[in-house]
Amino acid sequence: MRALFLSWQAWALLSAAFAALTAIFAKVGVENVNSDFATFIRTIVILAALALILAATGQWQSPGTVSARTYGFLVLSGLATGASWICYFRALKLGDAARVAPIDKLSVVLVALFGVAFLGERLTLPNWLGILLIAGGAVLVAQRA
């Protein structure tokens, strides 16, 4: 069981499951509130939960041990996350969760493309086929019947 939680695959599946729950909970949560305010509440909950996890597991780290480069990229990542959440909650406010979430998951396709373009990652022919299938599937799921 311990080995399961040391694998990236297990954590990725948990991420997908929690992301699915996020879409459902958020869709209900934004019904009677401004989507930006809903994002603000979500962010406070995440900050509190992470602070508790860091404190409980003894993983708190001195800010001085983090390099300027690391801070820079984490700040950029945080800004991108915030923009993503704001857009996602706005989309959920306006559209069906079953259609918004697949379009949001086109991020999988974009990560693959950005990984190749900016990080020098290499993908095989089956990888590229998977990317095309993900993109096509997201578009098909998002279509109105």
N, C-alpha and C positions, 0 to 999 in steps of 0.2 A: 504494500500500500504506500509506503514511504517513497518508493521509486516512482510511483505514479505521479506524485506531487513534485517530483524533481524533473519531470519531463515538460518540455515546452508545449507539447501537444495537449496535455491535460489542462494546462493553464489557458491555452488558446480556446479549447472547447468550453471551459468555464467562462471565459470572456464572451464568447458567442452567446452562451445561455443568458448571462447577465445583460448583455446588450439587447437581446430579445425582450427580456423583462423590462428593461429601461424603456423601450418603445411603447409597450403596453401601458405601463404605469404612467409614463409621461403624457401619453395621449389623453388619458383620463384626467391627469393632473392639470393640464393646460386648458381644460374645458371652460373654466370660469375665472381665469386669471391671465394677465398679460404674459406672453411667452418669455420675454426678457426677465420679468420678475420670477417666473418659474425657474429659469436658468440660474438666477441668483440664489434661490432657495436650495436648489440642487447642489450648487457649488459649496455653500455653507455646510451642508450635510457631508459632502465628500471631504472637506477640510477637517471637520471634526472627527470623522471616522479614521482618516489617515493619521491624524495626531494621536488618537488612541492606539492604533495599531503600532505606530513607531514607539510610543512610550511603553506599551505592554511587551513588545518583543525586544526592547533594548537596542533598536536600530537607529535611534536618534544620532545624528552626525554633526560634528562641529562645522558650521558654515565656512570656516577658514580652511578646511581640508578640500574644498571644491575649487577646481581651477576656473579661471575667468572664461576660458573656452567652453567648459561644461555649463557654467551659468548662462552664457550667451545662447547656447543651443537649447537649454531647458526653458529659458524665457521665450524663445521663438516657438518652441513646442507648446508652451502654455498659452501663448497668444493664438496659435493655430487651433488648439483645443477649444479655447473660449469662443473663437469665431465659428468653429464647427458646431458647438453646442447651441449657440444663438441661432444659427441657421437651421439646425435640426429641430429645435423646439418651435420655431416659426413655421417650418414645413409641417410639423405635426399639428399645429394649431389650424392650419389651412387644409390639410389633406388627410387621407386615411393612413393609419399606421402600416397597413399591409402594402401600401404603395410607396410610402415615404421611405421605409426601412430598406427595401431593396435598392433604391436609388442611392441612399446613403452608403450602402455597402459597395458601391462602385469604387469606394476608397480602396478596396482590395486590388482592383485593376490599376488604379493610380499608384499605389504603393509599389506594385511590381514594375510599372513603367519608370517611376522615379528611382527605384532601386537600381535598375539597369542604367539609367541615364546619369545619375549623380553619385552612386556608390560603387559602380563598376560590377554589380552583381551579374551573374550569368544565368540565363534560363534556357532550358532544353526545349525541344519541339513540343513534348507533352505539356510542359509548363505553359508555353504560349497558347496551346490549345485550351488548357484550363482557364486561362485568362479570358480568352474569347468566349468560352462557354459561360463564365461568370457574368461577363458584360451582357451577353445576349439574354441570359436568364433574368438578370436584374431588370432589363428593359421589358421583357415579356411579363414578368410578375407585376410590374408597375402599370401595365396597360389596363385601361378600363374595358370591361367585358362588353 
